[in-house]
Amino acid sequence: MKSASVSEAKNGLSALLDEVRRGETVLITHHGKPVARLEPYQSLGLADDEAAAALVRRGVVRPPRARLDVEEFLARPRPRIGEGLSASEIVVAERSEGL
């Protein structure tokens, strides 16, 4: 497996992606510690509709009750996060409460 520092990856991303296209995996490091891995994309082999249906069957997601009105959705005010909080902390708290 090839290894590249963050700065090497930033400066030579196209070359690294060429290697990934050829099937290679590239480990990205920051100060010598692994932080990410570039690897060839592998499709699950399911069409999008089949994948969505599988998630519904497993109970991971629920199908929509109505079609999304994109214009109305985008016009809604965006939620505000209180000072000193992070979005990830809020999500973790909601999940632990079962909301």
C-alpha positions as CSV (number, residue, x, y, z in Angstrom):
1,M,0.0,0.0,0.0
2,K,1.3,3.4,-1.0
3,S,1.5,6.1,1.7
4,A,1.3,9.9,1.2
5,S,1.4,12.8,3.6
6,V,-1.5,15.3,3.6
7,S,0.6,17.8,1.8
8,E,1.7,15.3,-0.8
9,A,-1.9,14.2,-1.3
10,K,-3.0,17.9,-1.8
11,N,-0.2,18.6,-4.3
12,G,-0.5,15.3,-6.2
13,L,-4.2,14.2,-5.8
14,S,-4.6,13.6,-9.6
15,A,-1.6,11.2,-9.6
16,L,-2.9,9.4,-6.4
17,L,-6.3,9.0,-8.0
18,D,-4.7,7.5,-11.1
19,E,-3.2,4.9,-8.8
20,V,-6.5,4.2,-7.1
21,R,-8.1,3.8,-10.5
22,R,-5.5,1.1,-11.2
23,G,-6.7,-0.7,-8.1
24,E,-4.1,0.6,-5.6
25,T,-4.9,1.7,-2.1
26,V,-3.3,4.9,-0.7
27,L,-2.9,5.6,3.0
28,I,-2.9,9.4,3.8
29,T,-0.9,10.3,6.9
30,H,-0.6,13.5,9.0
31,H,2.7,13.7,11.0
32,G,3.3,10.0,10.2
33,K,-0.1,8.9,11.6
34,P,-2.8,7.4,9.3
35,V,-5.8,9.6,8.9
36,A,-7.5,8.4,5.7
37,R,-7.4,5.8,3.0
38,L,-8.1,6.2,-0.7
39,E,-9.3,3.0,-2.2
40,P,-11.2,2.0,-5.3
41,Y,-14.9,2.4,-5.0
42,Q,-16.8,-0.9,-4.9
43,S,-20.5,-0.8,-5.7
44,L,-22.8,-2.9,-3.6
45,G,-24.2,-4.3,-6.8
46,L,-27.7,-3.2,-6.0
47,A,-29.7,-0.6,-7.9
48,D,-30.6,2.4,-5.9
49,D,-34.3,1.3,-5.5
50,E,-33.2,-2.1,-4.4
51,A,-30.8,-0.7,-1.9
52,A,-33.5,1.6,-0.5
53,A,-36.0,-1.3,-0.3
54,A,-33.4,-3.4,1.6
55,L,-32.9,-0.6,4.1
56,V,-36.7,-0.3,4.6
57,R,-37.0,-4.1,5.1
58,R,-34.2,-4.0,7.7
59,G,-36.0,-1.2,9.6
60,V,-33.1,1.2,9.1
61,V,-35.3,3.8,7.3
62,R,-38.9,4.5,6.7
63,P,-40.3,5.2,3.3
64,P,-41.5,8.8,2.8
65,R,-45.1,9.6,3.6
66,A,-45.3,12.3,0.9
67,R,-43.2,13.6,-2.0
68,L,-40.7,16.3,-0.8
69,D,-41.5,19.8,-1.9
70,V,-37.9,21.0,-2.4
71,E,-38.8,24.7,-2.8
72,E,-40.7,24.7,0.5
73,F,-38.0,22.7,2.3
74,L,-35.3,25.1,1.2
75,A,-37.4,28.1,2.2
76,R,-37.6,26.9,5.8
77,P,-35.4,28.6,8.4
78,R,-32.3,26.7,9.3
79,P,-31.9,25.4,12.8
80,R,-29.6,27.3,15.1
81,I,-27.1,25.6,17.3
82,G,-26.6,27.0,20.7
83,E,-23.2,28.4,21.7
84,G,-20.8,25.8,23.1
85,L,-22.7,22.9,21.4
86,S,-21.8,20.9,18.3
87,A,-24.1,19.3,15.8
88,S,-22.6,15.9,16.5
89,E,-23.2,16.2,20.2
90,I,-26.8,17.1,19.6
91,V,-27.3,14.1,17.3
92,V,-25.7,11.7,19.8
93,A,-27.9,13.1,22.6
94,E,-31.1,12.7,20.4
95,R,-30.1,9.1,19.6
96,S,-29.5,8.2,23.2
97,E,-32.9,9.6,24.0
98,G,-34.5,7.5,21.3
99,L,-35.9,10.5,19.4
